[in-house]
């Protein structure tokens, strides 16, 4: 199934801040939830070094849908 499914609710967000074409959640960024246990759609992360970084975000819904977003960013 693709993401999002019509009428579905986002239940899980995971981040990979060192994406290399194989998704692997960065420690502490798997099943990300806010202070009220809501799904956190925004994440903060401090990169250990500057340079071009490839990141990814995996999102899952309550109907089995899943999506993967990737981007290349410049860290200064």
Backbone bond lengths (Angstrom), bond angles and torsions (degrees), N, CA, C in turn:
res aa  C-N    CA-C-N  psi(-1)  N-CA   C-N-CA  omega(-1)  CA-C   N-CA-C  phi
1 X - - - 1.448 - - 1.520 110.64 -
2 X 1.287 115.98 150.73 1.455 120.70 176.31 1.509 111.03 -92.75
3 X 1.286 116.43 174.58 1.465 121.09 178.20 1.505 107.96 -121.60
4 X 1.287 121.85 141.74 1.465 126.05 -3.97 1.527 110.80 -89.98
5 X 1.311 116.35 154.03 1.454 121.79 173.16 1.519 107.89 -83.84
6 X 1.323 117.05 143.11 1.462 121.13 179.86 1.529 110.26 -58.60
7 X 1.313 116.54 126.32 1.457 121.77 178.61 1.508 114.74 80.28
8 X 1.313 118.12 2.91 1.468 121.52 -177.73 1.524 110.93 -83.15
9 X 1.326 114.77 159.76 1.458 122.93 178.46 1.529 109.02 -114.05
10 X 1.336 116.98 134.83 1.462 120.82 176.42 1.524 108.63 -66.79
11 X 1.342 116.46 126.74 1.468 120.28 -178.71 1.526 113.19 -118.56
12 X 1.318 117.67 -12.28 1.456 119.26 -176.48 1.524 110.21 -153.23
13 X 1.335 115.24 136.96 1.462 122.55 174.46 1.522 106.95 -133.58
14 X 1.327 116.92 130.85 1.461 121.97 178.22 1.525 108.62 -130.12
15 X 1.327 116.50 145.75 1.465 121.88 -178.11 1.523 110.68 -120.35
16 X 1.324 115.43 142.24 1.464 123.34 174.38 1.529 105.94 -127.14
17 X 1.330 116.69 107.46 1.466 121.37 -176.10 1.527 113.33 -92.30
18 X 1.339 116.59 11.37 1.459 122.51 176.13 1.527 107.91 -143.38
19 X 1.323 116.11 51.33 1.455 122.71 -172.31 1.523 111.29 -67.36
20 X 1.325 115.52 127.55 1.458 121.27 179.60 1.514 112.04 -128.74
21 X 1.342 117.89 45.48 1.456 125.37 179.71 1.530 113.09 72.38
22 X 1.312 116.86 4.10 1.462 122.01 173.30 1.523 106.37 -137.90
23 X 1.322 116.92 115.80 1.454 121.28 -174.11 1.521 111.28 -68.84
24 X 1.321 116.16 129.45 1.461 123.73 176.05 1.524 106.89 -145.82
25 X 1.328 117.14 111.22 1.460 120.47 -176.47 1.519 111.78 -56.92
26 X 1.318 116.03 134.00 1.461 121.47 173.61 1.528 107.22 -67.09
27 X 1.339 118.80 133.67 1.473 120.45 -179.85 1.530 111.61 -49.27
28 X 1.339 115.53 130.48 1.452 121.53 -178.94 1.519 113.87 89.16
29 X 1.342 117.68 -3.94 1.467 121.12 -177.31 1.527 112.23 -121.67
30 X 1.324 116.72 22.79 1.452 122.18 174.70 1.518 108.39 -101.90
31 X 1.321 117.67 136.32 1.462 122.69 -178.95 1.523 110.17 54.34
32 X 1.320 116.39 54.29 1.459 122.79 -173.72 1.526 110.70 -72.79
33 X 1.343 115.40 128.19 1.460 122.87 178.96 1.521 109.64 -131.01
34 X 1.318 115.80 152.26 1.456 121.91 177.27 1.516 111.25 -84.99
35 X 1.321 116.95 -172.84 1.464 122.53 -176.95 1.523 112.91 -65.34
36 X 1.325 117.34 -24.65 1.466 121.44 179.22 1.525 111.04 -103.83
37 X 1.343 116.29 20.20 1.468 124.35 179.33 1.522 114.24 69.13
38 X 1.349 116.60 11.17 1.451 119.55 175.83 1.530 109.51 -77.54
39 X 1.322 116.71 154.78 1.463 121.29 178.41 1.526 108.66 -63.61
40 X 1.329 117.09 129.47 1.468 121.99 -179.62 1.532 108.84 -91.39
41 X 1.315 116.53 111.04 1.457 120.93 -179.25 1.524 112.53 -89.97
42 X 1.321 117.56 -4.07 1.455 123.02 177.47 1.527 107.27 -124.58
43 X 1.311 116.76 134.30 1.464 120.90 179.84 1.522 109.73 -126.69
44 X 1.325 115.82 149.86 1.466 121.71 173.87 1.515 107.75 -115.98
45 X 1.321 115.14 135.52 1.465 120.49 -178.12 1.518 108.17 -147.94
46 X 1.315 117.13 137.77 1.465 121.79 177.04 1.520 108.48 -106.09
47 X 1.327 115.52 116.48 1.459 120.85 179.70 1.529 109.97 -74.44
48 X 1.326 117.79 141.27 1.460 120.85 -178.56 1.532 114.16 -72.02
49 X 1.341 117.13 -16.42 1.469 120.71 -179.03 1.527 109.13 -151.06
50 X 1.330 115.25 158.62 1.462 119.91 178.21 1.526 109.87 -82.29
51 X 1.328 114.82 171.67 1.458 120.32 178.47 1.512 111.72 127.50
52 X 1.316 116.00 -176.18 1.454 121.72 177.98 1.519 108.56 -80.71
53 X 1.329 115.94 128.95 1.465 121.98 -178.24 1.514 109.16 -125.31
54 X 1.318 115.98 143.20 1.464 121.74 174.64 1.522 106.64 -108.15
55 X 1.337 116.03 124.84 1.459 121.16 -177.66 1.531 109.32 -122.09
56 X 1.339 115.27 162.53 1.461 120.46 178.85 1.517 109.69 -145.56
57 X 1.318 114.78 153.97 1.460 122.09 177.38 1.523 107.64 -135.65
58 X 1.339 116.33 126.23 1.457 121.57 177.20 1.520 108.14 -106.80
59 X 1.334 116.67 132.23 1.460 122.41 -179.30 1.523 108.15 -124.10
60 X 1.343 116.19 137.64 1.457 121.39 178.84 1.522 109.48 -127.34
61 X 1.340 115.45 146.59 1.465 119.18 178.22 1.530 110.59 -112.84
62 X 1.337 115.10 173.37 1.462 120.61 -175.39 1.529 113.93 -80.68
63 X 1.326 116.80 6.94 1.461 120.81 177.20 1.533 111.00 -116.22
64 X 1.324 116.82 13.04 1.462 121.16 177.49 1.515 114.67 92.12
65 X 1.325 118.07 0.73 1.456 120.72 178.25 1.513 111.39 -76.79
66 X 1.311 115.69 148.80 1.469 121.03 -179.10 1.519 109.33 -146.43
67 X 1.334 115.87 143.33 1.451 120.63 177.44 1.518 110.47 -139.61
68 X 1.320 116.43 152.68 1.464 121.90 179.26 1.521 107.90 -128.35
69 X 1.351 115.75 125.49 1.456 122.83 177.59 1.517 107.06 -111.95
70 X 1.343 117.71 137.07 1.455 121.41 176.71 1.531 109.56 -131.25
71 X 1.336 115.14 153.73 1.460 120.77 177.99 1.515 109.01 -155.70
72 X 1.313 115.00 157.11 1.455 121.93 174.21 1.536 106.02 -110.43
73 X 1.332 116.46 129.09 1.453 120.82 -178.70 1.527 109.94 -127.37
74 X 1.307 116.15 159.09 1.472 122.00 176.70 1.519 108.00 -106.04
75 X 1.330 116.71 121.22 1.465 122.94 179.50 1.524 108.20 -102.38
76 X 1.338 115.39 127.59 1.474 119.65 -179.19 1.506 110.74 -115.12
